[in-house]
Amino acid sequence: MEIKVSTSELSYLIDEWIFSERNRKIVKRKMIDGITFEKLAEEFDLSVQQVKSIVYKSQAQLACHF
């Protein structure tokens, strides 16, 4: 089942439920702006695997609030 939410709703949920400021920025850049994992890793000086882990864990956390 796919849930549709607006960009503003998604941004609100990220702000509300992702507690690390860095992780909020990463998740917004990925989910809202569509930036690749590779570009995010470069932008935040992290490995691609670290960025993927942050995004996947954050998505799981957000899914609990839909």
N, C-alpha and C positions, 0 to 999 in steps of 0.2 A: 504494500500500500504506500503510495506516495503522498506526502503532505505538502501542500503549497502554502508558502508564507511570503509576504512581501519583504522587500529589502529592509524596510524600516522595522518590521516585526522581528526579523532575524537579527538585526543589529541590536535591538532592545534585549532579546533573549541572550545574546552573547554578552552584553554588558551586565546583565543580571546574574548569569550563572557561571561565567568563566572568570575566576577570581584573580588570576595573574594578568597584569597589564600587558606584558609581552605576549602571552598566549592569546589574549583578546585581539591584539593587533594582527597576529599571525592568522588566526581563524577568520577574521574579517577580510583580510587580504586574500585568503584562499576562497572562502565561501561567497563573498560578495563581489570582490574584484576579479576573481578567477585567475589569480597569479599562480604560476606553476610551483611545484615543490622546490625545484632547482633554484628558481629566482628568489623564493622566500628564504631558502638556506643561505644564499649569498647576501641578501638584504639584512638578515638577522644574525649573520656570522655563526650559523649552526650547520650541522650535517643534514643532508636530505632525510636521513632516517630519523633524526631528532624532530624535524619539522613534521614528517608524516605521523610520528607518534603523538605529537601535540595535537595535530588536527584530528586524527582518528579518536583519541581519547576525549577531546572536546566535543566532537560530534556525538559520541555515545552519551556524554553528560547532557548535552542539549536535548537528545532524543527522549530523555526521561521527562522532559517538561512540555512535551507536545500533547 
